[in-house]
Amino acid sequence: MDFYPVAIEKLIEEFAKLPGIGYKTAQRLTLHVLNLPREEVVGFAEALVKARGTIKYCSVCGNYTDSDPCSICSNPNRDNSTICVVEQPKDINTLEKVQEFNGRYHVLHGVISPMMGKGPDDINLKNLIKRINDELKEIIIATNPNVEGEATAMYISKILKPFGVKVTRIAHGIPVGGELEYADEVTLAKALEGRTEL
């Protein structure tokens, strides 16, 4: 067992609260921070406090922003006829790196998960419905291909049907560079279901 001063143990505990960080990694991070020059530690702490104090959710799409609306929602060059629905703000960043989508986004801030006690009222669905207008032609659902993501996609599709807007789902299947022998049955089934003509 490690015996550190109380201040070090407290810092280890705080790092360990971060997702994906266990005790050993928290311990390494803590000891690394303690060996940094004071100015770097102060800069790190100030960056944390500033980000927590200035970053908020965009009132239109739900993305992280420091100005409202966010830079995507306020960009007049974006396509207003398409909205891509994602689970979390980080998903927008992932999609933007591809540089293939020029529409708008909508962040659900979670998925429907009865096991976790999250229903439709616990995610950002009402604001998505408010965004439906005559200009909107398609809503692309880009939730993760797991049980909760699929259930959420099906629910969204069902509630949007009466609005007459086209609802599509991103394709799933074998990743580029992947090999069939390593793909699971669900992935193979989705790949066969979503096949395209050459």
C-alpha positions in Angstrom: 0.0 0.0 0.0 1.2 3.5 -0.8 1.6 6.0 2.0 1.4 9.5 0.6 0.7 12.8 2.4 -3.0 13.7 2.5 -2.7 16.3 -0.3 -1.2 13.8 -2.7 -3.8 11.1 -1.8 -6.6 13.7 -2.4 -5.2 14.5 -5.8 -4.9 10.8 -6.7 -8.6 10.4 -5.7 -9.6 13.3 -7.9 -7.8 12.0 -11.0 -9.2 8.6 -10.4 -12.7 10.0 -10.7 -12.0 10.7 -14.4 -13.4 8.2 -16.9 -10.9 5.4 -17.8 -8.5 6.4 -15.0 -7.7 3.8 -12.4 -5.7 4.2 -9.2 -2.3 3.5 -10.8 -2.8 5.9 -13.7 -4.2 8.5 -11.2 -1.1 8.0 -9.2 1.2 8.5 -12.2 -0.7 11.6 -13.2 -0.4 13.1 -9.7 3.3 12.4 -9.5 3.8 13.9 -13.0 1.9 17.1 -12.0 4.0 17.4 -8.8 7.2 17.4 -10.9 6.0 20.1 -13.3 7.2 23.7 -12.9 4.8 25.7 -10.8 3.8 27.9 -13.7 2.6 24.9 -15.7 0.6 23.6 -12.9 -1.1 27.0 -12.4 -1.7 27.2 -16.2 -3.3 23.7 -16.1 -5.5 24.6 -13.1 -6.5 27.9 -14.7 -7.4 26.2 -18.0 -9.7 23.7 -16.1 -11.4 26.5 -14.2 -11.9 28.7 -17.3 -13.2 25.8 -19.4 -15.7 24.8 -16.7 -16.8 28.4 -16.2 -17.1 29.5 -19.9 -18.2 26.4 -21.8 -21.9 25.8 -22.1 -24.3 23.9 -24.4 -25.5 25.6 -27.6 -29.1 26.5 -27.3 -29.8 25.3 -30.8 -27.9 22.0 -31.2 -26.6 21.1 -27.8 -22.9 21.2 -28.8 -20.2 22.6 -26.5 -19.6 26.2 -27.1 -18.2 29.4 -25.6 -20.7 31.6 -27.6 -24.3 31.0 -28.3 -25.2 29.8 -30.8 -22.1 27.6 -31.6 -19.9 28.2 -34.6 -21.7 25.4 -36.6 -25.2 26.7 -35.9 -24.2 30.3 -36.7 -22.4 29.4 -39.9 -24.5 30.5 -42.9 -22.7 28.2 -45.2 -24.0 25.0 -43.5 -26.9 23.1 -45.1 -30.1 23.7 -43.2 -32.0 20.8 -44.9 -30.1 18.1 -43.0 -29.6 17.5 -39.3 -27.3 14.7 -38.0 -28.4 13.4 -34.6 -25.5 12.3 -32.3 -25.3 11.0 -28.7 -22.6 13.4 -27.3 -20.8 16.6 -28.3 -17.6 14.7 -28.9 -19.4 12.8 -31.8 -19.7 16.1 -33.7 -15.9 16.5 -33.5 -15.4 13.0 -34.9 -17.8 13.6 -37.8 -16.4 17.0 -38.6 -12.9 15.5 -39.0 -14.2 13.4 -42.0 -15.2 16.6 -43.8 -18.1 14.9 -45.6 -21.1 16.4 -43.8 -22.0 20.0 -44.2 -25.4 20.0 -42.5 -26.5 20.8 -38.9 -26.2 18.7 -35.8 -28.3 17.8 -32.8 -26.9 16.4 -29.6 -29.1 14.1 -27.6 -26.8 14.1 -24.5 -27.3 10.4 -24.0 -29.5 7.5 -25.2 -32.6 5.7 -24.1 -31.5 3.0 -21.6 -34.1 1.5 -19.3 -31.3 -0.4 -17.5 -29.8 2.9 -16.5 -33.1 4.5 -15.9 -33.0 6.8 -18.9 -36.1 7.3 -21.0 -37.0 9.6 -23.9 -37.6 12.5 -21.5 -34.1 12.2 -20.2 -32.4 13.0 -23.5 -32.6 16.1 -25.8 -35.5 15.0 -28.0 -38.0 17.8 -27.5 -35.6 20.3 -28.9 -35.1 18.1 -32.0 -38.8 18.1 -32.7 -38.9 21.9 -32.3 -36.2 22.2 -35.0 -38.4 20.5 -37.7 -39.5 23.1 -40.3 -40.3 23.2 -44.0 -36.6 23.6 -45.0 -35.6 20.4 -43.2 -35.5 17.4 -45.6 -33.6 14.7 -43.8 -32.6 13.7 -40.3 -29.6 11.3 -40.1 -29.4 9.3 -36.9 -25.7 8.7 -35.9 -26.1 7.0 -32.6 -23.7 4.2 -31.7 -24.4 0.7 -33.0 -25.1 -0.9 -29.6 -28.4 -1.9 -28.0 -29.1 1.6 -26.5 -28.1 3.4 -29.7 -30.3 1.2 -31.9 -33.2 1.5 -29.5 -32.8 5.3 -29.5 -32.6 5.4 -33.3 -35.8 3.3 -33.7 -37.6 5.5 -31.2 -36.6 8.7 -32.9 -37.6 7.3 -36.3 -41.0 6.4 -34.8 -41.7 9.8 -33.3 -40.6 11.7 -36.4 -42.7 9.7 -38.9 -45.8 11.9 -38.5 -43.7 15.0 -39.5 -43.0 13.6 -42.9 -39.3 14.2 -42.7 -36.9 11.6 -44.2 -35.1 9.7 -41.4 -32.0 7.8 -42.2 -29.4 5.8 -40.2 -25.7 5.8 -40.7 -24.5 2.5 -42.2 -22.8 -0.1 -40.1 -20.6 -3.0 -41.1 -17.1 -4.2 -41.7 -14.5 -1.4 -41.1 -12.0 -0.6 -43.9 -9.0 -2.7 -43.3 -11.0 -5.2 -41.3 -11.2 -8.9 -41.9 -14.3 -11.0 -42.0 -13.0 -13.7 -39.7 -12.8 -11.1 -36.9 -16.2 -9.6 -37.3 -19.0 -10.6 -35.0 -22.4 -11.9 -36.2 -24.2 -8.6 -35.6 -21.6 -6.6 -37.6 -21.8 -9.1 -40.5 -25.6 -9.0 -40.5 -25.5 -5.2 -40.6 -22.9 -5.2 -43.4 -25.1 -7.6 -45.5 -28.2 -5.6 -44.8 -26.6 -2.3 -45.8 -24.8 -3.6 -48.9 -24.6 -1.3 -52.0 -24.4 -2.0 -55.7 -21.0 -1.6 -57.4 
